[in-house]
Amino acid sequence: MTTISPMKDAFTPHDLVRFIYREISPEEETGIRQYISEDKIAADEFQLLMDSVTQLDSVTFEPSETSVRIVLDYSRQHSPEATHV
């Protein structure tokens, strides 16, 4: 865990991400909140990161029907036939 001084030039985008995911100490939270409130560029970067997190949280990943069909076809062609005794 890194310790951040209250100087605003010590905060990085990584710190803002940690802030978003609440992976910071109470002291860091206070410093980052102040940093965001006093620095327009930091506030803009924070908002961009928040928008990105929101978009990532709403994404669902599913294979296309074509991909599923290709995998199933391959599986059928390369699987051993079931035998009955």
N, CA, C and O of each residue as an XYZ file, in Angstrom:
340
protein
N       0.851     -1.177      0.000
C       0.000      0.000      0.000
C       0.893      1.234      0.000
O       1.835      1.333      0.786
N       0.588      2.166     -0.884
C       1.385      3.382     -0.953
C       0.775      4.445     -0.065
O      -0.444      4.534      0.078
N       1.624      5.236      0.520
C       1.166      6.356      1.321
C       1.298      7.610      0.481
O       2.347      7.851     -0.115
N       0.262      8.396      0.430
C       0.232      9.581     -0.406
C       0.281     10.807      0.487
O      -0.447     10.907      1.474
N       1.129     11.712      0.130
C       1.174     12.961      0.882
C       0.003     13.828      0.452
O      -0.543     13.611     -0.630
N      -0.398     14.790      1.249
C      -1.533     15.615      0.884
C      -1.255     16.574     -0.272
O      -2.155     17.297     -0.700
N      -0.033     16.591     -0.780
C       0.266     17.475     -1.903
C      -0.477     16.968     -3.139
O      -0.425     15.782     -3.466
N      -1.162     17.875     -3.811
C      -1.999     17.422     -4.911
C      -1.224     16.903     -6.095
O      -1.780     16.135     -6.880
N       0.034     17.280     -6.271
C       0.792     16.753     -7.396
C       1.239     15.316     -7.159
O       1.812     14.692     -8.053
N       0.986     14.784     -5.969
C       1.361     13.412     -5.661
C       0.301     12.415     -6.110
O       0.577     11.216     -6.141
N      -0.885     12.859     -6.455
C      -1.950     11.945     -6.853
C      -1.825     11.595     -8.326
O      -1.469     12.434     -9.153
N      -2.120     10.352     -8.635
C      -2.013      9.850     -9.999
C      -3.374      9.320    -10.452
O      -4.282      9.174     -9.634
N      -3.525      9.032    -11.743
C      -4.769      8.384    -12.189
C      -5.008      7.069    -11.447
O      -6.152      6.707    -11.171
N      -3.941      6.367    -11.131
C      -4.084      5.120    -10.370
C      -4.733      5.398     -9.013
O      -5.577      4.626     -8.558
N      -4.346      6.482     -8.376
C      -4.950      6.852     -7.092
C      -6.431      7.161     -7.258
O      -7.240      6.827     -6.392
N      -6.783      7.793     -8.361
C      -8.198      8.091     -8.605
C      -8.998      6.809     -8.791
O     -10.131      6.709     -8.322
N      -8.413      5.831     -9.471
C      -9.087      4.539     -9.644
C      -9.240      3.856     -8.293
O     -10.302      3.310     -7.993
N      -8.203      3.879     -7.482
C      -8.302      3.306     -6.136
C      -9.381      4.018     -5.324
O     -10.101      3.387     -4.550
N      -9.490      5.327     -5.502
C     -10.526      6.116     -4.820
C     -11.913      5.656     -5.261
O     -12.799      5.460     -4.429
N     -12.097      5.484     -6.562
C     -13.391      5.045     -7.102
C     -13.796      3.697     -6.513
O     -14.957      3.491     -6.161
N     -12.841      2.787     -6.408
C     -13.132      1.441     -5.903
C     -12.955      1.330     -4.386
O     -12.977      0.227     -3.839
N     -12.783      2.454     -3.714
C     -12.672      2.522     -2.254
C     -11.554      1.638     -1.713
O     -11.736      0.901     -0.744
N     -10.400      1.728     -2.356
C      -9.231      0.965     -1.938
C      -8.163      1.899     -1.369
O      -6.971      1.720     -1.622
N      -8.596      2.886     -0.608
C      -7.692      3.897     -0.063
C      -7.944      4.075      1.424
O      -8.975      3.668      1.960
N      -6.988      4.684      2.057
C      -7.131      4.973      3.487
C      -8.013      6.217      3.661
O      -8.216      6.966      2.705
N      -8.531      6.438      4.859
C      -9.327      7.641      5.113
C      -8.533      8.930      4.839
O      -9.089      9.919      4.360
N      -7.236      8.904      5.146
C      -6.411     10.086      4.887
C      -6.297     10.363      3.397
O      -6.395     11.509      2.961
N      -6.090      9.304      2.617
C      -6.013      9.463      1.165
C      -7.340      9.961      0.603
O      -7.366     10.806     -0.291
N      -8.439      9.432      1.133
C      -9.762      9.856      0.661
C      -9.942     11.356      0.858
O     -10.410     12.058     -0.037
N      -9.570     11.831      2.025
C      -9.677     13.266      2.299
C      -8.832     14.070      1.312
O      -9.299     15.059      0.746
N      -7.594     13.642      1.112
C      -6.708     14.347      0.201
C      -7.199     14.332     -1.237
O      -7.132     15.347     -1.931
N      -7.690     13.190     -1.685
C      -8.172     13.088     -3.066
C      -9.443     13.905     -3.251
O      -9.602     14.564     -4.279
N     -10.343     13.877     -2.288
C     -11.556     14.699     -2.392
C     -11.186     16.182     -2.521
O     -11.761     16.906     -3.333
N     -10.237     16.612     -1.725
C      -9.798     18.004     -1.793
C      -9.155     18.291     -3.148
O      -9.429     19.316     -3.773
N      -8.306     17.384     -3.589
C      -7.631     17.515     -4.882
C      -8.635     17.662     -6.021
O      -8.487     18.534     -6.876
N      -9.654     16.808     -6.030
C     -10.670     16.850     -7.083
C     -11.469     18.146     -7.016
O     -11.824     18.712     -8.050
N     -11.750     18.611     -5.815
C     -12.556     19.825     -5.680
C     -11.784     21.091     -6.047
O     -12.387     22.097     -6.421
N     -10.457     21.049     -5.942
C      -9.651     22.249     -6.186
C      -8.988     22.285     -7.557
O      -8.536     23.345     -7.991
N      -8.923     21.162     -8.240
C      -8.186     21.093     -9.503
C      -9.128     20.655    -10.627
O      -9.595     19.516    -10.643
N      -9.403     21.564    -11.563
C     -10.348     21.282    -12.657
C      -9.892     20.105    -13.508
O     -10.715     19.279    -13.904
N      -8.612     20.015    -13.792
C      -8.100     18.910    -14.615
C      -8.302     17.581    -13.889
O      -8.705     16.588    -14.497
N      -8.022     17.569    -12.594
C      -8.224     16.348    -11.805
C      -9.705     15.987    -11.765
O     -10.058     14.812    -11.869
N     -10.564     16.976    -11.618
C     -12.006     16.718    -11.592
C     -12.473     16.149    -12.927
O     -13.295     15.233    -12.960
N     -11.953     16.689    -14.026
C     -12.317     16.175    -15.352
C     -11.826     14.737    -15.536
O     -12.545     13.891    -16.067
N     -10.606     14.473    -15.094
C     -10.060     13.120    -15.205
C     -10.856     12.142    -14.346
O     -11.139     11.020    -14.766
N     -11.213     12.578    -13.144
C     -12.026     11.749    -12.262
C     -13.371     11.435    -12.919
O     -13.824     10.292    -12.877
N     -14.006     12.427    -13.518
C     -15.296     12.208    -14.175
C     -15.161     11.245    -15.350
O     -16.026     10.395    -15.558
N     -14.086     11.374    -16.116
C     -13.836     10.455    -17.227
C     -13.671      9.024    -16.723
O     -14.204      8.085    -17.315
N     -12.934      8.865    -15.636
C     -12.765      7.536    -15.048
C     -14.091      6.977    -14.534
O     -14.384      5.797    -14.721
N     -14.890      7.824    -13.888
C     -16.201      7.380    -13.391
C     -17.097      6.945    -14.554
O     -17.782      5.926    -14.468
N     -17.087      7.720    -15.636
C     -17.879      7.352    -16.816
C     -17.409      6.013    -17.381
O     -18.226      5.185    -17.786
N     -16.109      5.804    -17.407
C     -15.553      4.552    -17.917
C     -15.968      3.375    -17.052
O     -16.351      2.326    -17.570
N     -15.897      3.541    -15.744
C     -16.300      2.476    -14.823
C     -17.772      2.143    -15.027
O     -18.149      0.971    -15.055
N     -18.598      3.164    -15.168
C     -20.026      2.947    -15.385
C     -20.264      2.169    -16.670
O     -21.075      1.243    -16.697
N     -19.564      2.541    -17.730
C     -19.722      1.830    -18.995
C     -19.236      0.389    -18.890
O     -19.888     -0.527    -19.393
N     -18.098      0.186    -18.239
C     -17.580     -1.173    -18.084
C     -18.529     -2.045    -17.273
O     -18.703     -3.226    -17.575
N     -19.136     -1.473    -16.256
C     -20.066     -2.231    -15.423
C     -21.315     -2.651    -16.182
O     -21.974     -3.616    -15.798
N     -21.649     -1.937    -17.256
C     -22.870     -2.249    -17.996
C     -22.629     -3.171    -19.188
O     -23.582     -3.584    -19.849
N     -21.380     -3.495    -19.468
C     -21.051     -4.338    -20.610
C     -21.271     -5.806    -20.255
O     -20.881     -6.270    -19.183
N     -21.897     -6.516    -21.167
C     -22.014     -7.961    -21.012
C     -21.273     -8.611    -22.171
O     -21.306     -8.125    -23.302
N     -20.627     -9.683    -21.880
C     -19.840    -10.371    -22.893
C     -20.504    -11.692    -23.233
O     -20.691    -12.553    -22.373
N     -20.855    -11.836    -24.493
C     -21.447    -13.071    -24.975
C     -20.859    -13.363    -26.345
O     -20.658    -12.449    -27.145
N     -20.586    -14.621    -26.615
C     -20.056    -14.941    -27.936
C     -21.150    -14.776    -28.998
O     -22.342    -14.900    -28.716
N     -20.713    -14.498    -30.201
C     -21.678    -14.389    -31.297
C     -22.228    -15.779    -31.621
O     -21.622    -16.792    -31.272
N     -23.374    -15.814    -32.288
C     -23.965    -17.094    -32.682
C     -23.024    -17.858    -33.608
O     -22.937    -19.085    -33.546
N     -22.325    -17.126    -34.461
C     -21.380    -17.760    -35.378
C     -20.268    -18.460    -34.608
O     -19.899    -19.588    -34.936
N     -19.735    -17.804    -33.592
C     -18.675    -18.414    -32.786
C     -19.159    -19.678    -32.087
O     -18.451    -20.685    -32.055
N     -20.340    -19.626    -31.539
C     -20.899    -20.794    -30.856
C     -21.080    -21.933    -31.850
O     -20.747    -23.079    -31.550
N     -21.600    -21.628    -33.017
C     -21.820    -22.648    -34.047
C     -20.496    -23.285    -34.472
O     -20.415    -24.504    -34.620
N     -19.471    -22.477    -34.666
C     -18.162    -23.003    -35.065
C     -17.616    -23.953    -34.003
O     -17.117    -25.028    -34.335
N     -17.703    -23.571    -32.735
C     -17.208    -24.421    -31.648
C     -17.999    -25.720    -31.576
O     -17.416    -26.794    -31.430
N     -19.311    -25.631    -31.678
C     -20.133    -26.844    -31.620
C     -19.865    -27.757    -32.812
O     -19.784    -28.974    -32.653
N     -19.729    -27.185    -33.992
C     -19.415    -27.992    -35.183
C     -18.069    -28.691    -35.023
O     -17.942    -29.875    -35.332
N     -17.081    -27.970    -34.547
C     -15.760    -28.553    -34.329
C     -15.851    -29.694    -33.318
O     -15.261    -30.757    -33.507
N     -16.597    -29.454    -32.245
C     -16.737    -30.460    -31.199
C     -17.391    -31.725    -31.755
O     -16.958    -32.838    -31.456
N     -18.424    -31.549    -32.556
C     -19.112    -32.708    -33.146
C     -18.176    -33.490    -34.069
O     -18.193    -34.720    -34.087
N     -17.364    -32.763    -34.829
C     -16.476    -33.422    -35.797
C     -15.296    -34.128    -35.132
O     -14.760    -35.089    -35.685
N     -14.896    -33.674    -33.980
C     -13.705    -34.210    -33.355
C     -13.960    -35.001    -32.075
O     -13.008    -35.391    -31.398
N     -15.192    -35.238    -31.739
C     -15.465    -36.021    -30.525
C     -15.636    -37.498    -30.901
O     -16.140    -37.820    -31.977
N     -15.214    -38.380    -30.007
C     -15.391    -39.809    -30.293
C     -16.879    -40.161    -30.277
O     -17.655    -39.628    -29.485
N     -17.242    -41.050    -31.152
C     -18.638    -41.484    -31.226
C     -18.975    -42.287    -29.964
O     -18.156    -43.058    -29.462
N     -20.174    -42.089    -29.476
C     -20.626    -42.859    -28.323
C     -20.950    -44.280    -28.816
O     -21.622    -44.458    -29.831
N     -20.475    -45.249    -28.101
C     -20.747    -46.632    -28.491
C     -21.600    -47.304    -27.434
O     -21.493    -47.018    -26.241
N     -22.426    -48.178    -27.891
C     -23.285    -48.939    -26.959
C     -22.837    -50.373    -26.971
O     -22.586    -50.941    -28.034
N     -22.732    -50.962    -25.809
C     -22.283    -52.358    -25.707
C     -23.445    -53.267    -25.571
O     -23.271    -54.482    -25.472
